[in-house]
Amino acid sequence: MRPFRKEAAFCLPVRKWRGPVAQRSDIVVIGGGIIGLAVARKLCLAGCAVTVLEQHRTGRGASWAAAGMLAPHCEFDEPDPYFILCRTGLERYAGFIETLKEETGCPIDYNATGMIYPALSDRRQAKLETRYERHRREGVPVERLTVREARRLEPDLSNQVRMALRYPDDHQVENRDVVTALAKSVRLHGGKVREGVTVRSIVLDGPRVTGVDTTDGLWNAPKVVIAMGCRSRYLDGVSPAHQVPVRPVRGQILALRTGAVPPFRHTIFTHEVYLVPRSDGRLIVGATIEEAGFRDEVTLGGVLQLFRGALGLAPGLASCPLESTWSGLRPVARDGWPVLGATGTPGLFAASGHGRNGILLAPLTGDLIAEAILNDRVPAIMQPFLPDRFYPIEPEEAN
């Protein structure tokens, strides 16, 4: 019998698996809509290493669905802080567009003709007359048009028009052009834009942000900006007290094909429906305001509402082909105002809740958030929109 001999064990070297190597940026922006891209661009211009993480395709949510109106004077009856914010955004917009075009070489359709706000009933006329007097006293650029003056400027308006207001400083822009140019600008200035990446949660070290956990691994970053639109509230890892209280409000829109010569030079605005002429021959008709949760379907009722409103303003549109319909989910905060600035979680910033004014406020939001992050400063115009207005009052504060 052969003697038993102990064989030396054959072992592979043991390696401790550490998972994918975490990536790093100075700042992570969650959300690649127009707000997130505008914030990222401004931070890139300041020399920061910025990564934009977008769950779907860049800019294809509410930013793509919008009509691109830049209309604080039409939208607001009273000069409250939100109006002042929007008016400041409008004052900077033309310069922002010119700079963006120079940076990227991208075409951006910008229409500075102004907006006309017609009255089609005695009741609406009385409201517009009051509005005109108030705006004139407050120094808002506004003109009162008689029926003849309104129809001379826009012959395709309904013969039911009683009078109209013209707001020469309210403009409109092709929002899809702006989104495309912003994404290119971010990349040109060294920023990263990652599509198809879902942020699962904020990563904290104690109370402070250290990064985000995503479907593509961990991103280390000492500063994080929530620009997730109507989903900004639903981000794991954020204290319930510091969540951004926004909800989705659906807006359905349709486009008519009107030919080489648009039926209108101005945007035609009412609070029920608006008609936005594009230089490519489309007429944008929008938009409904619906509490429908996260349902973004186009509905028969929504389309009928838009058709009725459009035909009331311009019956001749009945012969125009319907080109397309779509919808978007606007992010609207609990009080209807944007949510901008540092949250109660150190290193975490909010840029959401812009409602109908996301396109208008994108450049200004980029400036304000960059100022808060880079200089730890809250400009006076930003003060009413800080997230802490929603935080519960501590007992000692109440006393």
Phi and psi in degrees as a GROMACS rama.xvg file:
@    title "Ramachandran Plot"
@    xaxis  label "Phi"
@    yaxis  label "Psi"
@TYPE xy
-72.837  139.339  ARG-2
-67.1333  143.638  PRO-3
-69.0799  128.942  PHE-4
-120.866  124.91  ARG-5
-75.0754  121.582  LYS-6
-82.7099  144.892  GLU-7
-68.7772  132.235  ALA-8
-66.9181  139.536  ALA-9
-101.353  114.965  PHE-10
-126.807  138.198  CYS-11
-76.5852  149.007  LEU-12
-62.8933  137.992  PRO-13
-86.7626  127.69  VAL-14
-119.177  129.802  ARG-15
-77.8828  121.368  LYS-16
-77.0406  126.667  TRP-17
-111.244  3.23767  ARG-18
77.0508  178.555  GLY-19
-65.0016  146.227  PRO-20
-67.7929  131.663  VAL-21
-67.0154  140.735  ALA-22
-91.9661  162.018  GLN-23
-137.761  141.247  ARG-24
-141.235  160.476  SER-25
-66.4656  -40.6567  ASP-26
-142.456  134.339  ILE-27
-108.419  129.594  VAL-28
-107.432  119.782  VAL-29
-92.4835  109.686  ILE-30
119.149  121.15  GLY-31
-107.279  34.8203  GLY-32
-81.9561  -171.765  GLY-33
-64.2253  -32.4303  ILE-34
-70.0236  -49.9682  ILE-35
-60.2652  -40.6198  GLY-36
-67.5005  -38.9116  LEU-37
-65.6233  -40.3586  ALA-38
-64.115  -46.6714  VAL-39
-61.262  -42.7642  ALA-40
-59.9021  -45.7564  ARG-41
-62.572  -39.729  LYS-42
-70.3368  -36.0817  LEU-43
-63.2221  -41.2652  CYS-44
-61.3789  -26.4794  LEU-45
-85.0705  0.941953  ALA-46
94.3959  9.89863  GLY-47
-81.9284  148.886  CYS-48
-85.3273  110.659  ALA-49
-120.859  137.363  VAL-50
-122.727  128.232  THR-51
-100.607  125.638  VAL-52
-110.667  118.266  LEU-53
-120.681  128.024  GLU-54
-66.3702  -36.5543  GLN-55
-116.456  -127.089  HIS-56
-98.941  143.248  ARG-57
-58.6221  125.646  THR-58
71.7608  10.8387  GLY-59
-97.125  14.2466  ARG-60
-95.6986  -128.049  GLY-61
-60.3215  -31.505  ALA-62
-62.6659  -37.2769  SER-63
-76.3699  -31.5467  TRP-64
-81.1712  -14.2701  ALA-65
-69.3633  168.77  ALA-66
-98.2841  -9.08698  ALA-67
77.9512  23.3495  GLY-68
-76.7777  137.76  MET-69
-118.417  81.1062  LEU-70
-135.564  59.3896  ALA-71
-64.416  -33.2547  PRO-72
-72.4281  -35.0738  HIS-73
-74.267  -39.7723  CYS-74
-70.8237  -34.5141  GLU-75
-111.297  134.747  PHE-76
-86.4921  -35.2264  ASP-77
-116.824  146.508  GLU-78
-82.9231  64.1268  PRO-79
-84.9357  177.649  ASP-80
-57.4679  -32.3607  PRO-81
-66.725  -42.0694  TYR-82
-59.6055  -44.1777  PHE-83
-62.5321  -40.0616  ILE-84
-61.209  -46.8048  LEU-85
-67.3913  -39.5826  CYS-86
-63.7123  -40.0796  ARG-87
-63.4778  -39.5831  THR-88
-60.9334  -40.576  GLY-89
-65.7092  -40.2239  LEU-90
-59.9784  -29.6642  GLU-91
-92.3016  -8.66455  ARG-92
-69.7194  -46.3413  TYR-93
-60.3714  -43.1484  ALA-94
-63.9532  -39.2798  GLY-95
-60.9199  -43.0874  PHE-96
-64.5791  -44.2075  ILE-97
-61.6406  -43.9985  GLU-98
-63.2148  -42.6585  THR-99
-64.4845  -39.5234  LEU-100
-64.4072  -41.2763  LYS-101
-65.0853  -40.5767  GLU-102
-63.6612  -42.1216  GLU-103
-107.888  -22.4594  THR-104
74.8317  7.96652  GLY-105
-81.5111  137.92  CYS-106
-73.1425  140.352  PRO-107
-135.119  117.846  ILE-108
-78.2556  111.196  ASP-109
-123.795  126.7  TYR-110
-116.855  113.734  ASN-111
-107.323  24.2584  ALA-112
-68.3375  -30.6391  THR-113
111.974  -179.338  GLY-114
-129.431  146.979  MET-115
-116.427  131.484  ILE-116
-116.8  97.0546  TYR-117
-89.0686  156.889  PRO-118
-111.681  128.81  ALA-119
-109.472  6.75394  LEU-120
-148.549  163.732  SER-121
-61.9403  -40.1651  ASP-122
-63.4818  -45.1989  ARG-123
-68.4023  -34.5349  ARG-124
-62.8984  -43.3165  GLN-125
-60.0276  -40.3544  ALA-126
-66.4456  -40.5121  LYS-127
-70.8117  -33.534  LEU-128
-62.9282  -43.7925  GLU-129
-63.2743  -42.6679  THR-130
-61.5415  -43.3478  ARG-131
-59.4246  -47.8838  TYR-132
-62.5268  -41.6005  GLU-133
-66.2851  -46.4526  ARG-134
-65.3707  -36.4345  HIS-135
-64.462  -41.3408  ARG-136
-63.395  -34.0801  ARG-137
-86.2696  1.26759  GLU-138
81.3556  15.6833  GLY-139
-74.0846  130.775  VAL-140
-64.4857  110.983  PRO-141
-151.78  144.534  VAL-142
-124.042  139.678  GLU-143
-93.7005  127.09  ARG-144
-110.579  133.662  LEU-145
-72.5031  172.309  THR-146
-57.2198  -45.8041  VAL-147
-63.7234  -42.2976  ARG-148
-65.4459  -41.3346  GLU-149
-64.1134  -43.5523  ALA-150
-76.8039  -23.0809  ARG-151
-69.5847  -39.3677  ARG-152
-70.9137  -39.2348  LEU-153
-135.546  85.6952  GLU-154
-61.7311  -22.0828  PRO-155
-83.8792  -0.402752  ASP-156
-65.1559  152.062  LEU-157
-58.6169  147.201  SER-158
-75.4594  1.85473  ASN-159
-84.5813  -3.90901  GLN-160
-62.7757  129.408  VAL-161
-94.271  -37.742  ARG-162
-170.365  178.587  MET-163
-156.592  159.507  ALA-164
-108.9  142.967  LEU-165
-115.88  128.686  ARG-166
-111.529  95.4289  TYR-167
-67.6903  -23.1693  PRO-168
-91.0466  -4.63208  ASP-169
-87.3775  128.146  ASP-170
-120.849  -174.854  HIS-171
-149.251  153.125  GLN-172
-137.466  150.192  VAL-173
-75.4574  100.082  GLU-174
-60.251  -30.9188  ASN-175
-68.309  -34.2263  ARG-176
-62.5999  -42.7427  ASP-177
-64.6125  -44.048  VAL-178
-60.9763  -44.9311  VAL-179
-60.8809  -44.9941  THR-180
-67.9729  -38.4969  ALA-181
-63.1102  -44.1772  LEU-182
-60.6926  -41.1932  ALA-183
-65.5938  -41.1753  LYS-184
-62.1089  -42.9435  SER-185
-57.4301  -45.8949  VAL-186
-67.2102  -40.6031  ARG-187
-61.3365  -30.9466  LEU-188
-95.9106  19.4099  HIS-189
93.7269  -0.23613  GLY-190
-79.5388  157.343  GLY-191
-106.529  137.274  LYS-192
-122.351  110.831  VAL-193
-109.065  118.495  ARG-194
-94.861  157.646  GLU-195
71.1928  22.9252  GLY-196
-115.639  119.251  VAL-197
-97.8581  126.621  THR-198
-82.38  119.724  VAL-199
-86.6644  -35.5243  ARG-200
-165.451  159.522  SER-201
-77.9468  141.375  ILE-202
-104.245  130.667  VAL-203
-120.173  149.016  LEU-204
-118.637  98.0368  ASP-205
69.1935  -129.56  GLY-206
-86.446  -9.09719  PRO-207
-98.9264  142.743  ARG-208
-69.4887  135.49  VAL-209
-123.515  -3.50288  THR-210
158.272  -162.066  GLY-211
-137.587  145.753  VAL-212
-98.6255  127.586  ASP-213
-130.853  172.148  THR-214
-68.792  -9.24204  THR-215
-111.752  19.2366  ASP-216
105.213  -169.926  GLY-217
-91.7557  136.768  LEU-218
-115.207  117.122  TRP-219
-84.6804  131.034  ASN-220
-163.541  130.318  ALA-221
-76.466  -12.5586  PRO-222
-131.551  133.387  LYS-223
-133.359  135.314  VAL-224
-113.275  125.028  VAL-225
-88.9829  110.232  ILE-226
-131.839  50.1058  ALA-227
-93.063  14.4756  MET-228
61.3142  -135.887  GLY-229
-70.8026  -7.0887  CYS-230
-99.3806  9.40043  ARG-231
-61.2076  -25.6679  SER-232
-74.8281  -22.1588  ARG-233
-105.412  68.9681  TYR-234
-129.72  117.274  LEU-235
-65.7984  152.407  ASP-236
93.9737  -14.4539  GLY-237
-91.2023  132.259  VAL-238
-55.7679  138.112  SER-239
-53.4976  -33.4543  PRO-240
-68.9884  -21.2678  ALA-241
-109.61  8.62393  HIS-242
-69.5258  151.871  GLN-243
-84.3238  112.307  VAL-244
-81.5437  73.3887  PRO-245
-115.193  157.155  VAL-246
-135.312  159.663  ARG-247
-83.2126  137.817  PRO-248
-124.855  117.436  VAL-249
-75.9249  140.105  ARG-250
-128.419  119.969  GLY-251
-96.9502  141.989  GLN-252
-138.845  152.076  ILE-253
-135.351  160.878  LEU-254
-124.695  132.711  ALA-255
-104.196  147.493  LEU-256
-95.18  114.438  ARG-257
-108.811  -3.59479  THR-258
99.7185  -176.056  GLY-259
-66.8234  -30.0986  ALA-260
-108.07  110.538  VAL-261
-62.4862  148.76  PRO-262
-70.9132  -16.3228  PRO-263
-132.962  145.256  PHE-264
-89.4589  -40.0711  ARG-265
-91.4956  160.233  HIS-266
-75.1046  134.441  THR-267
-100.75  120.228  ILE-268
-119.613  133.919  PHE-269
-139.414  169.415  THR-270
-75.0416  -11.5882  HIS-271
-94.3161  -36.86  GLU-272
-157.925  153.804  VAL-273
-139.734  153.675  TYR-274
-121.056  118.611  LEU-275
-117.93  107.973  VAL-276
-78.3096  135.062  PRO-277
-108.133  151.61  ARG-278
-69.5868  -15.4565  SER-279
-87.2588  7.42912  ASP-280
95.4406  1.37048  GLY-281
-89.7893  153.785  ARG-282
-122.055  117.279  LEU-283
-86.412  128.35  ILE-284
-116.304  117.001  VAL-285
-151.922  -179.588  GLY-286
-138.398  149.462  ALA-287
-71.4693  163.224  THR-288
-129.754  104.611  ILE-289
-132.812  132.695  GLU-290
-86.0669  89.9891  GLU-291
-123.508  16.5595  ALA-292
64.2127  -141.053  GLY-293
-94.4065  17.8812  PHE-294
-81.0548  118.912  ARG-295
-112.018  24.8466  ASP-296
-69.0935  154.45  GLU-297
-89.6601  128.012  VAL-298
-113.385  157.089  THR-299
-61.2525  -42.7095  LEU-300
-62.3172  -40.3775  GLY-301
-64.9082  -44.3086  GLY-302
-65.0953  -41.7178  VAL-303
-62.0162  -39.8053  LEU-304
-59.8708  -42.8678  GLN-305
-68.4897  -41.1953  LEU-306
-60.7418  -46.0277  PHE-307
-61.3176  -44.525  ARG-308
-63.5474  -42.225  GLY-309
-65.4512  -43.6496  ALA-310
-69.7787  -29.2029  LEU-311
-64.6956  -36.1891  GLY-312
-80.104  -34.6841  LEU-313
-150.652  89.1776  ALA-314
-57.5891  -26.922  PRO-315
-64.9716  -14.1615  GLY-316
-69.8916  -10.5767  LEU-317
-58.1136  -27.1873  ALA-318
-91.0848  -0.534861  SER-319
-79.4565  136.908  CYS-320
-66.132  141.949  PRO-321
-82.2495  118.927  LEU-322
-89.5319  -46.5013  GLU-323
-163.246  161.079  SER-324
-134.647  152.371  THR-325
-161.336  176.239  TRP-326
-146.54  162.683  SER-327
-144.041  161.009  GLY-328
-111.322  107.032  LEU-329
-77.8996  141.152  ARG-330
-85.9203  119.072  PRO-331
-123.48  126.763  VAL-332
-78.4195  168.167  ALA-333
-56.5767  -37.7643  ARG-334
-100.555  4.64048  ASP-335
85.27  -1.43356  GLY-336
-105.663  155.218  TRP-337
-60.2992  159.395  PRO-338
-117.905  109.904  VAL-339
-132.986  129.142  LEU-340
118.781  -169.875  GLY-341
-67.8573  136.347  ALA-342
-89.0959  -178.428  THR-343
-74.8346  -6.06251  GLY-344
-95.2166  114.468  THR-345
-55.0973  128.84  PRO-346
91.6  -6.67557  GLY-347
-108.647  127.277  LEU-348
-123.028  150.815  PHE-349
-115.089  141.593  ALA-350
-146.188  83.9248  ALA-351
-154.735  -178.995  SER-352
77.0896  26.1793  GLY-353
-79.9662  -9.86299  HIS-354
58.4395  -127.157  GLY-355
-78.9108  -1.89061  ARG-356
-116.933  23.7748  ASN-357
-64.4698  -41.1782  GLY-358
-65.0445  -45.9619  ILE-359
-60.2412  -42.1786  LEU-360
-92.379  -1.54028  LEU-361
-58.7306  -52.4181  ALA-362
-61.1691  -43.3032  PRO-363
-65.7582  -39.5421  LEU-364
-60.8337  -41.2402  THR-365
-57.7143  -43.9463  GLY-366
-63.4656  -45.2207  ASP-367
-69.2379  -43.1173  LEU-368
-67.3811  -39.1964  ILE-369
-61.972  -40.3802  ALA-370
-63.3187  -41.453  GLU-371
-66.7001  -39.276  ALA-372
-76.3065  -47.5274  ILE-373
-80.0938  -33.9778  LEU-374
-117.124  1.87101  ASN-375
50.5029  46.187  ASP-376
-130.365  141.253  ARG-377
-109.704  105.001  VAL-378
-59.1321  149.81  PRO-379
-56.4055  -37.5089  ALA-380
-67.1313  -19.8831  ILE-381
-88.9221  -19.0023  MET-382
-53.8812  -44.8735  GLN-383
-67.8896  -8.52394  PRO-384
-111.831  10.7517  PHE-385
-66.9722  147.309  LEU-386
-61.0004  -27.1009  PRO-387
-67.9507  -7.14756  ASP-388
-67.4358  -17.3002  ARG-389
-96.9315  -6.44448  PHE-390
-76.076  146.08  TYR-391
-62.8947  142.778  PRO-392
-79.7699  125.763  ILE-393
-69.863  150.151  GLU-394
-53.8045  -42.3836  PRO-395
-66.7047  -29.9884  GLU-396
-69.7419  -37.2279  GLU-397
-65.3982  -30.282  ALA-398
